[in-house]
């Protein structure tokens, strides 16, 4: 049985899904192809992604290909209940409720796996962890997985390095048509969209501290600079730090940045990035936000336990009054702010990312049984097809090498 908030919310969800679908030409083209070929006929697919309109479009695309789709969320605060209701109306089995407890969240994941899927689409690695833990018995028919995020890919590599990965998994996050656009432009725009809407504060003239200068951090820093902020980057990788310097950012440790920042945004995928010793140095009224996958980058638990008072300031903002009177404002409980306090990445960005996902799932279906447990890259052919479909939808064309040019390039 589906687990959703209220089926009567579906009309609002249908409008959201229709809006997203209207701006997803690449996924639509793949869906039309899937509808003709039915590559997933008889195949059960479980997806754990932020359950909102764009991911609903992906689930429907997989269903067009003949799949029996079971969908759940990957963050308790990112599910949109009206979209979950509308998706359930299409025949997709949905198990997701906004604001669920940690126990309910795990129960939803387990329910989505109870079909014993042939394929899983993971976002952050929670399905994978369950299939190696309390839900091991539900992986009997599993062919393989695809993973959407940097954090999830890191978890896969760690599990494989430890000799504890039981099936092949494709690192969709590392595909060119995913991380170059989704992580950089998607995270950059959606993070600031959420922060501007939630805080209603000015960014220009302020100091923005970005923790981590991977593709997501680059995007957040780029948009902050575009909004007129002074950008400070904290990093552990000297190469990325030099890149940040050459992009016009100041680089320093978080200990040094803590007293300077007005906005703090973590995008590292690690834990304890901002902790007690940093809180002690911060200005009154700072904004603390996380755009990494899990809520462990800012030590919100310490703030809950040691602050003099917790004060709801605005929807999605909790202020923690320190004993000296300073207020430290935390956005979306320290969870993924662009979804927990916003609408997630732009539709056109996710059109490309989810096109990669759809084709990667088909590739895993066709090839997974022959693969040993491990983490595999997305074949270039998938990146090429998605980029060609995107260019075609934009009315753009590119040059091709002539035979003479090919011969020249191949000459020793």
N, C-alpha and C positions, 0 to 999 in steps of 0.2 A: 504493500500500500504506500502511495506517495506520502511524504511528510512535508507539508507546506503550511504557511500561516493561515490563508483564507482564499479559497477559490474565487470568491466574489471580487477579489482584487485584479483578476485577469484582464478586464478591459484596459486598464491603465498600462499593464505590462505589454499587452498586444500593441499599443501605440508606440511604446518605446522600442519594441523589437522591429516594428515596421519602419520606424525612423532609421534605426541602425542599418537595416537591410538595404535601404535606399542608397546608402553610401558605402556599400561593400561589393563593388563590382567583381573583384577577384574571387572572393568566396562564392558569390552568386554563379560565376562561370563554372567553378569547380562543382558546385551543387547541381547545376544542370547536367554536367558530364556524369556525375555520380548517379543521378536519377535515371540516366539511360543505361549505364553499365551495371549498376547495383553491385559494386565491388565488396560491400560488407554484408551481403545477403547471408543470413544465418549467423552473423557475428554479434556477440555481445560486447559493448564498449562502456566502460565506466569512466566518467570524467569528474575530476575535482578541480574546479576553477572558480574564480570569483563570479558568483552567479548573478550576472546582470545582462543587459540587452545584447551586447556583442557576443558574449559566450553562449547565450541562447541561440543566436544565429549559427554558431558552430555546431551546437547539438542538433539543430534542425538539418544542417547540411549532412551530417553523418547519418541521420535518419533517412535522408533522401537517398543515400547510398545503400539502403537496405538494413542498416544496423539497428539492433535493439539497444537503445541508449539509456543509461542510468546516470543521472547527473546530481552532483552535490557541490557544495561550496568548498572553499579552501581557507576561509577566514570568517569567524563568527559575525563580523560587522560589515562585510562587503556584500552579503546577499541582499538583493532587492526583492521583497516579498511579492510585489505585483508581477515582476518578471518570472519568478518561480511559479506563480499560479498560471500565468499565460503559457509557459513552457509545458507545464503539466497537461494543459488542454490539448497540446499537439500529439500526445501519446508518449512523450518522453517521461520516464519514471524519475521524479524529482524528490530529493531528500535535503531540504535546506530551509532554515528559518533565520531571519535576521536577529542578532542579539542572543543567540542560543548560548547555553553554558558550555564549559569545556567538555563535560560529560555528554551533553546532547550532541555537540559537534562530532565527537568520536563515534557516537551511535549513528549519526547520519552517514559518516564515511563508511562504517561497517555495513549499514543497510544498502548503500550503493554498490558495495562489493559482494553482497549476498547472492547476486545472480551468477557468480563465478565467471567473471568476464574473460574474454579472449584477449582483449586489449585494455590498457588503462592510459588515460591522459591525466598526468599529475601536474600540480602547480605548487611547488614547495616541498614535495616529497612525502606528504602525510599518508597517501594511499600506499606508497612503497613501504613506508615504515610499518604500517599495519599488516601488510602482506608478509612481512618478515617477523611479525610478532603475534599479536592476539588473533589475527585473521589469516594465519598461514594456511589453514585448511581451505580457504577460498581461492587460492591461486592454482588449483589443480589443472584448470584449463587455460592458464595464462600463456600467451605467446610472447608478449613483450609490452613495453611501456614507452611513452614519450613524455619528456619533462619540459615544462614551459619556462622555468625561472632559473636565474643564476644560483639562488640558494638551493633549489632542488638538485641542480646539476652538481654542486659542491657535495651535497649529501650522497649522491650516487657514486661519485668518485671515491669518497671516503669509505663507503660501504664496500665498493669493489676492491679498493686497496687492502682492506681488512679481510678479503676473501669471503665476504658475507652477502654478496649480491646474487640472488637466485635466478635472475632472468635478464635478458638483454634489454637495454633501455637506450633510447635515442635522445641526444642532447639538443632538443629543438631550440633552447635558448641560445645556443652557440651558432645557429644558422645565420648566414649573412643577412638574410631578409627578415630576421627577427631582431637580433641584438643591435644591429646598426641603426635601426629605426625605432622599434618598440622601446628598448632600454634607454636610448638617448632622447629622441624627440618625444616619445610617448610619456616616459617618466618625467621629463623636464616640464612639459606642458601640463600634464594632469596633476603633478604635485603642486605647482603654483596656482592652478585653477582651484584646487581644494583649499589651499591656504588663504588665497585672496577672498574667496567666498566665505570661509569659516571665520576668519579674523576681521575682515573689513578694515585692514590696516594698510598703510602706505609701505612700499618696499624701497622706493628710490631714496637714496641718501642714507640707507641703513646698512649695517654690516650683517651679511649672511654667511654663516659658517656651514660648509658642506663637508660632512665626514665621509670620505671615500671618493676616489676619482676614477672609478670604473666607468662603464658606459652610462649607467644611470646617474652617477655623480656628475659626469660631464654635462649631461642634459640639464640637470637641476642648476648647476653653476652657470651654464650658458644663458638660461632663461632669467636667472637672478641678475646677471650682468645686464641683460636686455631691459630689465625693469629699472635699472639705474642703481643697483646695489653695489656696495663694495664687497667683493667675494673673497672669503678666506677658505682655504682647503686644508683639511688634515688628512694625512696619508701615512701608511706604513711601507709603501713601495716607493723607492727613490726615483724610479723611472716615471711613474705616474705623477709624482710630485713635481719633477722637472717639467713634465707636460703641462701641468696646471700653471706653473710659473710662466711658461711660454704662451699660455692662453690668457695671461693677464691677471691671474689670481695671486693673492698672497698665500704663502704656505708656512704653516707652523704647527706645533703640537696642540692637542686639544686643551692641555693645561694652560698654554699661552692664549689660546683663542677664547677660552671660557669667559674671560672678563670683557671681551671686545664685542661679542656677537649680540645682535638683536633677534635674529632668527637662527635656530640651529636645526639642520636637517641631516639625519643619518641615512646613509645608503651604502652600508658596508657588507651586510650579510653576516656580521659577527655580533657578539654580545658585549655588554659592558663598555660601550663606546663613550657614553656620557654617564658619569656616576657621581657619588657623593662629593668627591673632592672638586669636581667641576661645578656642581650646583652651588657650592660655597662661594665661588668667585663670580657668579652671574649677576647681571644687572636686574633690578626690579622690572618686571613686566616682560621678560623675554618669552619668546615662542619656541617650544620644543616639539619637533615633529620627526616622525620616522617614515621613510619611504623604502625601507628594506622589508623583506617578506615577513619576518617574525617580530613580535613585540618585546625583544630582548636587547635592543640597541641602546635605548634610553632606560635607565634603571627607575622605572615608574614605581616599582614595588617599594623601593627605598623612600621615595617621596610619600607614598601612601602611609608608610609606617612611622616616618619621622617628622613630617611636617606638622606645624601647629594646627593647621586647618585645611580642609579641602573645600573649595568653593566653586560650584558650577558658574561659569562666567557667560558663556554663550553655548548654543547647541554645538556639541563636539569639542568643547574646551573646558578643561578642569584646571583651576588655578590652585596651586599648593603654596599656602602662606608659610614662609619660613619663620623661625623664632625671632629673627631680626626685623620682620615686617615685610621682606621682599616677597613678591608673588612670581612664581614660575608657572607659566601656562603650558599645559600639555594638550596636544591635539589628538583626538581620537584614541585616547588611552595608550598612546605610544604604538598603536597598530599602524598598518599600512595606510597612510593618511590619504593618498590619492583615491583610494576606494572606500575606506571607512568614513571619510569626510568629503568625498567627491564622487564623480561619475566614472573614474578610471580613465584610461588612455583614450585619445581621440579615435573615433570610429574608423577613419581611413588607415590609421596605424594598425589597429587590430585586424583589419581586413587582410593585411599582408601576413601578420603573425599567425592568424588562424587558418589562412590558406596553407601556410607551411605545415601547421599541425595536421590538417586534414590529409595532405599528401604524405606526411611522415607516417601517419597511422596506416595508410594503405601500404606504404613500403614495408612497415613492420609486419603487417599481415602476410605479405607475400614472401618475406625473407626471414622473419624472426625465428622460425622453427630450425633454421640452419645455423643460427648464431649462438655462440656460447654466451653465458652470462657476462655482461660487460657494458661499458658506456660507449656508444657509437655516434659518429658525426652524421649530420644530415647530408645526404649526397648532393653534390653541386647541381645536379639536374633538377632537383626540387627548387633550389634557390633561383635557378635560371628560369624555370617555368613560371614561378610566381612573379618575378621581376618583369618578364615579358608580358604577362597578363596585365600587370599594373600599368606598364607603359602603354599598352594597347588601349586600356580604359581611359587613359589621359590623352589619347590621340597623338602620341609621340612615337618616333621611330629612331633607330640607331644605325650606324654604319656597319658593314660587314667586310671582312677581309676579302680581297680578290685572290684568285689562284696565285697570281704573281707575288702578292704580299705574303700569303701563306708559305710559299716556297722560300721567300727571303727570311722569314722568321724562323724557318726550320733549318736554314743553312748553318753549318758549323763554322 
